[in-house]
């Protein structure tokens, strides 16, 4: 399962599990809305690059982040700084978790399937 976003009724936070692909790393994003409306992020992974992203991406304003162009988001700015793989889907999963926790998107699983 490439990416799964879960937000159950009465659940306090949004959890997103992202399976990267060939690298084999799984990243879990837990997003929780604070009293101020900002989203607190807890990102766990085995990937050394995404661990650096997790250290920097702790809190984010969803209203500022979600309505930007992709290349101007803090998520992708930080991903670009630490991840040498531009096709890494973790940034997209982080943004999806932020959207769902902020109430700006419904929790629905996303998927990338590649065949050759």
C-alpha positions, 0 to 999 in steps of 0.5 A: 500500500503506497500511501494511506491517510486515516482519520477516524471519527472521534480520532484526535489526530490524522495518521498517514503511512507512506511506503516509498517504493524501491527504497523500502522505507516507510514513513509515518506522519502524525498530524494534530491540530493545536488550539491555535489552528497550527498543525503539529507534525511528528514524522517517523521513518527509517530514511536518513533524509526524511529524518532531517526533514522531520527535525525541521518540519515540526509545526505548520500553518495549514491555511498558509501552506495548503493554498501555495503553489507546490514549489513554494510550500515549506514542505517542499522547500525542506524536502528539496533541502534534505532529499536527493530524490525529487520523485520521493512521495513523502512530501505529498503524503505530509501535505495530505496529512496536513490537509486532512487534519485541518479539515481541508480534505477528506481522508482517502487513500492515495496510490501510485502504481508503476508497471513496466 
